[in-house]
Amino acid sequence: MVEPTEGRIDADAVAHGTATLPADTRTLIAIFASPVAGFLLRYARDVGYRPVLLEPDPDRAAAAAGDITVVTSISDAKPDPDTDVVMTDHHRPELGELLRDALATDVRWIGLMGNPRHPGPHLEALAALSVPAADIARVHRPIGLNIGSRKPAEIAVSTLAGLLADRNDRPGGFDF
């Protein structure tokens, strides 16, 4: 048996149930209640994230309430450097303000769903709010791994896989 390097987790032992992972401190904030957000947050919990839905509309927030923490502002989500943020709807009028607020925090990663063949609506929205170009460049788009996803659950899997690859400094895909 190969002994794990100091401080590293023996992934094989974890997979076989003979070792456990240390408690995780990661948070995933999905902005806007949507079918993708529902799957994304459900799956995020399974891989160790603290899932949080940020929904500024009180009616949509109430409808989304369940076993996921729902907040109406980025500060209520208590983001920190171990937080990833995914905006799951690029058609909402609050897009610019919520991205601006997320960019003003020290979160690890911010991404926005959208078709890469079309200009991102966040560019104009953030520029109109006088957000510096360097901050705008922090917004990842598209998000997730290119697996040809179309359905909300597939988009969530792709997004979560991309976040995990990025966190683990891996390219994603089948190259090891």
Sequence and secondary structure as in RCSB ss.txt:
>XXXX:A:sequence
MVEPTEGRIDADAVAHGTATLPADTRTLIAIFASPVAGFLLRYARDVGYRPVLLEPDPDRAAAAAGDITVVTSIS
DAKPDPDTDVVMTDHHRPELGELLRDALATDVRWIGLMGNPRHPGPHLEALAALSVPAADIARVHRPIGLNIGSR
KPAEIAVSTLAGLLADRNDRPGGFDF
>XXXX:A:secstr
     TT   HHHHHTTSS       EEEEES  HHHHHHHHHHHHTT EEEEE  SHHHHHHH SSSEEESSTG
GG   TTEEEEE  SS TTHHHHHHHHHTS  SEEEE   TTS  HHHHHHHHTT  HHHHTTEESS S  S   
SHHHHHHHHHHHHHHHHTT   TT  
